[in-house]
Amino acid sequence: KDAGQLAAVLASSETVALPLCKGRVYRCGAEVLSLTLGELLQMGYALSDSRLLEDAPEASVLQEHVLLGRCPAGRWHLGVAVAEEQAKAFGEALEAMLKAAGGEQRLSQSSVRGLLAVPTVSLRHGIAEASAHEGAYHSMAVVGQAHALLDWRSVNRFCPACGAATVPIEGGVKVTCARDSCRYRGYPRLDPVVIMAVYSTDGGSCLVGRQRGYPPGMYTLLSGFVDQGESIVEAVVREVREEGNVAVDAASVRVISSQPWPIGRAQSNQLMIGCVARALSDDVAPNLAEMEDVKWVTIEALRAAHERTNAATTPLGTGGDPAAMTARGELWVPP
């Protein structure tokens, strides 16, 4: 909220920028590429409202950026949007800079959705972690935050109250209407979603389902958006009833975990709320208007499916054959 501090962040050549183009990040091997503003300037690029432009007025301007925060090491991080018409030239300049620095690995791009589904890469200029797993997790959290905020900005360019243009404020994490008489302020949207492991009456099986369009053999736990005026418990009970016609004991619902999911349907930025619950009856009747199938799967079969996912033997991994898995009667679950 401090305009002076924000100006200083944008003027520092050590500030780190994470470039994204249409939901994709730049990669070099196992690293997602982030760049200091000084490196961006060497490539011939600068942010729209950075004082660094004064030293390089010929630089190409990257218009959209959002403030992500400050890492424990003290460096500020920004998410930066590379416009579609800039993508080719930006990629060429980035590749040239990497080659000049002695890099041998080829530059590529990866979708944010794919990286968040299987977080195995780390962020250049990232946070030092105790393990590669922790490094990948925290790197992808930064990537997800940048994607969610830039995506939100891209669809909130105009005021929903009066139609005037919106103006980014506080580092781009909020917008305000450009018309003084309106004073509308917009905040990034977050959609709560419940995802639940519903156990059978004897506790030996778990309810899973699949929608039309899922890859062959893929099942997930049931999930759904929390409605307005609804509690988490009520959402769990309603969604399980709507999708599988299974009655859930409301008193058994427990929240056990949560996870950000900034790549939800229709550009939604979701907070997944993990729950467990117990069914009152093992009767199941899939709602075919919403689901292709809903069924009980034994805990052992679900554990085996999870192990296949971790062993990269699913279609999301490297050795998965959906047709063969389906023919063997195997199900698989996403990571």
C-alpha positions in Angstrom: 0.0 0.0 0.0 3.1 2.3 0.3 3.4 4.0 -3.1 7.0 5.0 -2.3 8.0 1.4 -1.4 6.3 0.1 -4.6 8.2 2.6 -6.7 11.5 1.5 -5.1 10.6 -2.2 -5.8 10.0 -1.3 -9.5 13.2 0.7 -9.7 15.5 -2.0 -8.3 17.4 -4.1 -10.8 17.4 -6.9 -8.2 13.6 -7.3 -8.1 12.6 -10.7 -9.6 10.0 -10.9 -12.4 8.2 -14.2 -13.3 7.1 -13.9 -17.0 3.9 -15.6 -18.1 2.3 -15.7 -21.6 -1.2 -16.9 -22.0 -1.1 -19.3 -19.0 2.4 -20.6 -19.8 5.8 -20.1 -18.2 9.2 -20.3 -19.7 11.4 -23.2 -18.7 15.0 -24.3 -19.1 15.3 -27.9 -18.1 13.9 -28.4 -14.5 13.8 -24.6 -13.8 10.9 -22.2 -14.4 12.6 -19.1 -15.5 12.4 -15.9 -13.5 14.5 -12.9 -14.2 15.7 -9.8 -12.3 14.6 -6.5 -13.7 18.2 -5.9 -14.6 18.3 -9.1 -16.7 15.0 -8.0 -18.4 16.6 -4.7 -19.2 19.6 -6.5 -20.8 17.1 -8.3 -23.0 15.6 -5.0 -24.0 12.4 -5.1 -21.8 11.2 -3.0 -18.9 8.0 -2.6 -16.9 5.5 0.1 -17.8 5.9 2.2 -14.7 9.5 1.4 -13.7 12.0 4.2 -13.4 14.4 1.8 -15.1 12.8 2.9 -18.4 14.5 6.3 -17.9 17.8 4.6 -18.5 16.6 2.6 -21.5 13.8 4.6 -23.3 14.2 2.3 -26.3 13.2 -0.8 -24.3 10.1 -2.7 -25.2 7.4 -2.2 -22.5 5.7 -5.0 -20.6 2.4 -3.4 -19.5 0.9 -5.8 -17.0 2.5 -6.8 -13.8 1.4 -7.7 -10.2 3.3 -7.7 -6.9 3.6 -11.2 -5.5 5.5 -10.5 -2.3 8.9 -10.6 -0.7 10.8 -13.9 -0.1 12.6 -14.6 3.2 15.9 -13.7 1.5 14.6 -10.2 1.0 13.9 -10.1 -2.8 10.6 -8.8 -4.1 8.9 -10.9 -6.7 6.5 -9.8 -9.5 4.3 -11.6 -11.9 4.7 -10.2 -15.4 2.4 -10.7 -18.4 4.0 -11.1 -21.8 1.5 -10.0 -24.4 0.7 -12.4 -27.2 2.1 -10.1 -29.8 5.4 -9.9 -27.8 5.8 -13.6 -27.2 7.9 -14.5 -30.2 10.4 -11.6 -29.8 10.5 -12.1 -26.0 11.3 -15.8 -26.3 14.1 -15.1 -28.8 15.6 -12.5 -26.5 15.4 -14.8 -23.5 17.0 -17.6 -25.4 19.8 -15.3 -26.6 20.5 -14.2 -23.1 20.7 -17.8 -21.8 23.1 -18.8 -24.5 25.3 -15.8 -23.9 25.4 -16.8 -20.2 26.7 -20.3 -21.2 23.4 -22.1 -21.0 23.2 -25.4 -22.9 19.6 -26.5 -22.3 16.9 -25.6 -24.7 14.3 -23.0 -23.8 10.7 -24.3 -23.7 7.3 -23.3 -22.4 5.0 -25.2 -20.0 1.4 -24.7 -19.1 0.8 -23.6 -15.5 -1.9 -26.2 -15.3 0.5 -29.0 -16.1 3.2 -27.8 -13.7 0.8 -27.5 -10.8 -0.7 -31.0 -11.4 2.8 -32.5 -11.2 5.1 -30.1 -9.3 8.6 -31.4 -10.1 10.4 -28.2 -11.1 11.8 -25.2 -9.2 11.8 -21.5 -9.7 15.0 -19.7 -10.8 15.7 -17.1 -8.1 13.5 -19.2 -5.8 13.6 -19.9 -2.1 16.2 -22.2 -0.7 14.4 -25.2 0.8 15.4 -28.3 2.8 14.4 -30.6 0.0 13.7 -30.7 -3.7 10.0 -31.5 -3.0 9.6 -28.4 -0.8 11.4 -26.3 -3.4 9.0 -27.5 -6.1 6.0 -27.0 -3.9 6.8 -23.4 -2.9 8.0 -22.5 -6.5 4.7 -23.7 -7.9 2.8 -21.7 -5.2 4.5 -18.5 -6.5 3.7 -19.5 -10.1 0.1 -20.2 -9.2 -0.3 -16.9 -7.4 1.2 -15.0 -10.5 -1.1 -16.9 -12.9 -4.2 -16.3 -10.7 -3.6 -12.5 -10.3 -2.7 -11.9 -14.0 -5.6 -14.0 -15.2 -8.0 -12.0 -12.9 -6.6 -8.7 -14.2 -7.1 -9.9 -17.8 -10.9 -10.2 -17.3 -11.4 -7.2 -15.0 -10.3 -4.4 -17.3 -13.7 -2.6 -17.0 -15.8 -1.6 -14.0 -18.8 -3.8 -13.5 -20.7 -0.9 -12.0 -20.4 1.8 -14.7 -18.4 0.3 -17.6 -15.4 2.7 -17.3 -11.8 1.3 -17.4 -10.3 0.0 -14.2 -6.9 1.0 -12.9 -4.6 -1.3 -11.0 -3.6 -0.1 -7.5 -1.5 -1.4 -4.6 0.9 -3.3 -6.9 -1.9 -4.6 -9.1 -3.5 -6.8 -6.5 -6.6 -4.6 -6.6 -8.3 -2.4 -9.2 -10.3 0.7 -8.9 -12.7 2.5 -11.3 -11.0 5.3 -13.3 -14.2 7.4 -12.9 -14.0 9.5 -9.7 -17.8 9.5 -9.4 -17.9 5.7 -9.2 -15.2 4.7 -6.7 -15.7 1.0 -7.3 -12.9 -1.3 -6.0 -12.3 -4.8 -7.2 -10.5 -7.6 -5.4 -9.2 -10.9 -6.7 -11.9 -13.6 -6.6 -11.4 -16.8 -4.6 -13.9 -19.6 -5.0 -14.2 -22.2 -2.1 -14.6 -25.8 -3.3 -15.1 -28.8 -1.1 -13.5 -32.1 -2.1 -14.4 -35.1 0.1 -13.4 -38.6 0.9 -16.7 -40.2 1.7 -16.4 -43.6 3.4 -18.9 -46.5 3.3 -20.8 -47.5 6.3 -18.2 -50.2 7.2 -15.3 -47.8 6.4 -13.8 -50.2 3.9 -14.6 -48.3 0.7 -14.5 -44.7 -0.6 -16.8 -42.9 -3.0 -15.3 -41.8 -6.3 -16.8 -40.5 -9.6 -15.9 -39.4 -13.1 -17.4 -36.8 -15.4 -17.8 -37.1 -19.2 -14.6 -36.0 -20.8 -12.3 -37.4 -18.2 -9.5 -39.6 -19.7 -10.4 -43.3 -19.7 -10.1 -45.0 -16.3 -9.7 -41.7 -14.4 -11.8 -41.2 -11.2 -11.6 -38.5 -8.5 -13.1 -37.8 -5.2 -16.4 -36.0 -5.4 -16.1 -32.2 -5.2 -18.1 -29.0 -5.8 -18.4 -25.3 -5.2 -19.6 -24.0 -1.9 -22.8 -22.1 -2.6 -23.7 -18.6 -1.2 -25.0 -18.8 2.3 -23.8 -22.4 2.7 -21.4 -23.9 5.3 -18.7 -26.4 4.4 -20.6 -29.2 6.0 -23.8 -28.3 4.1 -21.8 -28.2 0.8 -20.4 -31.7 1.4 -23.8 -33.2 2.2 -25.5 -31.4 -0.8 -22.8 -32.3 -3.4 -22.6 -36.0 -2.5 -26.4 -36.2 -2.6 -26.5 -34.3 -6.0 -23.8 -36.3 -7.7 -24.3 -39.8 -6.3 -27.6 -39.8 -4.4 -25.7 -40.9 -1.3 -26.8 -39.7 2.1 -24.0 -38.4 4.3 -24.0 -38.1 8.1 -23.5 -34.3 8.6 -22.1 -34.9 12.1 -19.3 -37.0 10.6 -17.9 -34.3 8.2 -14.4 -33.1 9.2 -12.2 -30.6 7.4 -8.7 -32.1 7.3 -6.7 -29.9 4.8 -6.8 -27.2 2.2 -4.9 -26.4 -1.0 -4.9 -23.5 -3.4 -5.9 -24.4 -6.9 -5.6 -21.3 -9.1 -6.3 -23.1 -12.4 -10.0 -24.0 -11.9 -12.8 -24.1 -14.4 -13.7 -21.0 -16.3 -10.7 -19.0 -15.0 -11.7 -19.6 -11.4 -9.2 -19.3 -8.6 -10.2 -22.0 -6.2 -9.4 -22.9 -2.6 -9.8 -26.6 -2.3 -11.1 -27.7 1.1 -10.4 -31.3 1.9 -13.0 -33.2 4.0 -13.8 -36.6 5.2 -17.3 -38.0 5.9 -19.2 -41.2 6.5 -22.2 -42.3 4.5 -25.5 -43.2 6.2 -26.2 -45.7 3.4 -24.2 -47.6 0.8 -26.9 -47.1 -1.8 -25.5 -45.1 -4.8 -27.3 -43.9 -7.9 -25.2 -41.6 -10.1 -26.8 -38.4 -11.3 -26.2 -39.0 -15.0 -27.0 -35.3 -15.8 -23.8 -34.4 -14.0 -21.7 -37.5 -13.7 -20.8 -40.4 -16.0 -20.3 -42.8 -13.0 -20.2 -42.7 -9.2 -19.1 -45.9 -7.4 -17.6 -47.3 -4.2 -14.0 -48.4 -4.5 -12.2 -50.3 -1.8 -9.5 -48.6 0.2 -6.9 -51.1 -1.2 -7.9 -50.4 -4.8 -7.7 -46.6 -4.2 -4.3 -47.0 -2.5 -3.1 -49.0 -5.6 -4.4 -46.3 -7.9 -2.5 -43.6 -5.9 0.7 -45.7 -6.1 0.4 -46.0 -9.9 0.1 -42.2 -10.1 3.2 -41.7 -8.0 5.0 -44.2 -10.1 4.2 -42.2 -13.2 2.3 -45.1 -14.8 -0.9 -43.1 -15.5 -1.7 -41.0 -18.6 -0.4 -38.0 -16.7 2.9 -39.7 -16.3 5.3 -41.3 -18.8 4.1 -44.8 -19.1 0.4 -44.7 -18.9 -1.8 -46.5 -21.5 -5.5 -45.5 -20.8 -6.9 -48.2 -23.1 -4.8 -51.0 -21.5 -5.6 -49.8 -18.0 -9.3 -49.7 -18.7 -9.2 -53.2 -20.3 -7.5 -54.5 -17.1 -10.2 -52.8 -15.0 -7.7 -50.4 -13.4 -8.7 -47.0 -12.3 -6.2 -44.1 -11.8 -6.4 -40.9 -9.9 -4.8 -37.5 -10.7 -1.9 -36.4 -8.5 
